[in-house]
Amino acid sequence: MASSPPSKRRRKDQSKDDANDMSATSSSTLEKLSPVVVFAHGAGAPSSSDWMIRWKDMLGKALHAVEVVTFDYPYISGGKRRAPPKAEKLVDFHADVVGKAVAKYPGHPLILAGKSMGSRVSCMVACKEGIRASAILCLGYPLKGINGAVRDEILLQLSVPIMLVQGSKDALCPLEKLEVTRKKMKCPSGLHVIDGGDHSFKIGKKHLQTTGLTQDEAEDLALQALASFLSGSLGESLHFHCRCCCCCCCCYGQKFHP
């Protein structure tokens, strides 16, 4: 005897269950694609500084990160205020932090981010054997050393896509020297310039009045550029968003201006 066809109610319930399963799978996939960001501080201030806390929160939201991991290098941890050692001496400690983050979130894209010195060390870590970073984000890269020499050796060794955010008035990174370096780099690179920004992206009041932007709006443009760069580098399946509802179009290898 042939079985009777399923009732409309049963078909409806089955369709609802299938939709729920697909939604759960999609949600799980998107969550898996969220990057883990390891964010290193600069030479003079620890991860607990106001600047680092604020940018940690902004990066987490803009990049839809599963976590933004911050840490203190040994020379400055526990309230210490010693002079930083050479960047090369911080690489192993930094790499250990990265290893723990990757172990905690296996399968998630790894983004190495850093402020000033931390961005330079991040580039060194990216070149270390066994580190598989998907991209590097440099916030105020210190291209110019204390003696005035251009420190571009590690940038020229990179194969990982790198995005730089620089203040136009940052004395540690003259933009014309950075452009010369970028032309020699082998890896995909992007640059967003915060007009009027210093080494920490702070913009003077007169300059803000001239441009008609607020400090937050100028930083939002930088976050949009970061998110768009990563979307182009890692694939649009990574769902990044910014504090602003507007979006910008950019891709790696391109210069971005607010």
C-alpha positions in Angstrom: 0.0 0.0 0.0 1.5 3.4 -1.1 2.2 5.8 1.7 0.2 9.0 1.8 2.0 12.3 0.9 3.2 14.4 3.9 0.6 16.9 5.1 1.0 20.6 4.4 1.8 21.1 8.1 4.6 18.5 8.1 6.1 20.0 4.9 6.0 23.4 6.4 7.6 22.2 9.6 10.3 20.4 7.6 11.0 23.5 5.5 11.3 25.5 8.7 13.8 23.0 10.2 15.9 23.0 7.0 16.0 26.8 7.0 17.1 26.8 10.7 19.8 24.3 9.8 21.1 26.4 6.9 21.0 29.5 9.1 23.0 27.8 11.8 25.5 26.5 9.3 25.9 30.0 7.7 26.3 31.6 11.1 28.9 29.1 12.1 30.8 29.7 8.8 30.8 33.4 9.2 32.0 33.2 12.8 34.8 30.9 11.7 35.9 33.5 9.1 36.2 36.2 11.7 39.9 37.1 12.1 41.9 36.9 15.4 43.9 40.1 15.7 47.1 40.3 17.7 47.7 43.9 18.5 51.1 45.1 19.8 51.7 48.4 21.6 54.3 51.1 20.8 57.6 51.7 22.6 56.4 54.2 25.2 53.1 53.0 26.4 51.7 49.6 27.4 48.5 47.8 26.2 46.6 49.5 29.0 47.1 53.0 27.6 44.0 54.9 26.6 45.1 54.9 22.9 45.6 51.2 22.8 42.3 50.5 24.6 40.4 52.7 22.2 42.0 51.3 19.1 41.6 47.8 20.3 37.8 48.4 20.6 37.6 50.1 17.2 39.6 47.4 15.4 37.5 44.7 17.0 34.3 46.2 15.7 35.6 47.4 12.3 37.2 44.0 11.5 34.5 41.9 13.2 37.3 40.1 15.0 36.7 37.1 17.1 39.1 38.7 19.5 41.7 41.4 19.5 44.6 40.1 21.7 46.8 42.8 23.4 49.8 42.2 25.6 52.8 43.9 27.1 56.4 43.3 26.1 58.5 42.2 29.2 60.4 45.5 29.4 57.2 47.4 30.1 55.0 44.9 31.9 54.0 45.2 35.5 54.3 49.0 35.6 58.0 48.9 34.5 59.3 51.9 32.6 62.5 50.8 31.1 63.8 51.8 27.7 62.7 49.3 25.0 65.4 46.9 23.6 66.1 46.6 19.9 63.0 45.4 18.1 64.7 42.2 17.1 64.9 41.1 20.7 61.1 41.3 21.1 60.3 39.0 18.2 60.3 35.6 20.1 58.1 36.9 22.9 55.7 38.4 20.4 55.7 35.1 18.4 54.8 33.2 21.5 51.7 35.4 22.0 50.7 34.9 18.4 51.1 31.1 18.8 48.7 31.0 21.8 46.2 33.2 19.9 46.3 30.8 16.9 45.9 27.8 19.2 42.9 29.4 20.8 41.2 30.1 17.5 42.3 27.5 15.0 41.1 28.1 11.5 40.5 31.8 11.9 42.6 34.2 9.8 45.4 35.8 11.7 45.9 39.5 11.5 49.1 41.0 13.0 48.5 44.7 14.0 50.8 47.1 15.8 51.2 50.7 17.0 54.6 52.2 16.0 57.3 49.9 17.3 54.7 47.2 17.7 54.0 47.4 14.0 57.6 47.0 13.1 57.9 43.9 15.4 54.7 42.5 13.9 56.4 42.6 10.4 59.4 40.7 11.9 57.1 38.1 13.4 55.3 37.7 10.1 58.6 36.7 8.5 59.3 34.2 11.2 59.1 30.5 10.2 55.8 28.9 11.3 53.8 32.1 11.5 51.1 32.2 8.9 49.6 35.7 9.0 46.9 36.6 6.5 47.8 40.4 6.7 49.6 43.0 8.7 48.1 46.3 9.9 50.6 49.0 10.8 49.4 52.1 12.7 52.1 54.7 12.6 55.0 52.7 11.2 58.3 54.1 12.4 60.2 54.1 9.1 62.7 56.7 10.2 65.2 55.7 12.9 66.6 57.9 15.7 69.7 58.5 13.5 67.6 59.5 10.6 68.2 56.3 8.6 65.3 54.6 6.7 64.5 51.3 8.4 62.8 49.5 5.5 64.7 46.1 5.5 61.9 44.1 7.0 59.3 45.7 4.8 61.2 44.6 1.7 61.3 41.0 3.0 57.5 40.7 3.5 55.3 38.5 1.4 52.2 39.1 3.5 49.8 41.9 2.5 50.3 44.9 4.6 48.2 48.0 5.2 49.7 51.1 6.7 47.9 54.0 8.4 50.1 57.1 8.7 49.6 60.7 9.9 50.6 63.2 7.3 52.6 65.1 10.0 54.3 62.0 11.4 58.0 62.9 11.7 58.9 59.2 12.1 57.5 58.3 8.7 58.0 60.9 5.9 55.4 60.0 3.3 57.8 60.6 0.4 60.3 58.1 1.9 57.5 55.6 2.5 56.4 55.9 -1.1 59.9 55.0 -2.3 59.9 52.0 0.0 56.5 50.8 -1.1 57.6 50.9 -4.7 60.4 48.4 -3.8 58.2 46.1 -1.7 57.3 42.7 -3.2 54.1 42.2 -1.2 50.7 43.9 -1.8 50.5 47.1 0.2 48.0 49.8 1.0 48.4 53.2 2.6 45.8 55.4 4.2 47.0 58.9 5.2 45.2 60.7 8.1 45.5 64.3 6.9 47.0 66.5 9.6 47.6 63.5 11.9 50.7 63.1 14.1 52.4 59.9 15.0 49.4 58.9 17.1 47.0 60.3 14.5 46.0 63.3 16.6 44.9 66.2 14.4 45.1 69.9 15.5 41.9 71.9 16.0 42.7 74.4 13.2 43.3 71.6 10.7 40.1 69.9 11.7 38.2 73.2 11.2 39.9 73.5 7.8 38.9 70.0 6.6 35.5 70.1 8.2 36.1 66.7 9.8 36.1 65.7 13.5 38.8 63.5 15.0 36.4 60.6 15.1 35.4 61.0 11.5 39.0 61.0 10.4 39.7 57.8 12.3 36.5 56.3 10.9 37.9 56.8 7.4 41.1 55.0 8.4 39.0 52.1 9.8 37.1 51.9 6.6 40.3 51.7 4.6 41.6 49.0 6.9 38.4 46.9 6.5 38.3 47.4 2.8 41.9 46.4 2.4 41.4 43.2 4.3 38.2 42.5 2.4 40.1 42.8 -0.9 43.1 40.8 0.5 41.3 38.0 2.3 38.1 37.8 0.3 34.7 39.4 0.7 33.4 36.5 2.7 35.0 38.2 5.7 32.3 40.6 6.9 34.0 43.7 8.1 32.2 46.8 9.2 33.0 50.3 10.7 31.5 52.8 13.1 30.2 54.8 10.1 27.3 53.6 8.0 29.1 54.7 4.8 31.7 52.6 3.1 34.7 53.3 0.9 36.0 51.4 -2.1 39.7 50.5 -1.9 42.0 47.6 -2.6 45.5 46.7 -1.7 48.2 48.4 -3.7 46.2 51.6 -3.6 46.7 54.8 -1.6 43.8 56.0 0.4 43.1 59.6 1.4 40.4 61.0 3.7 
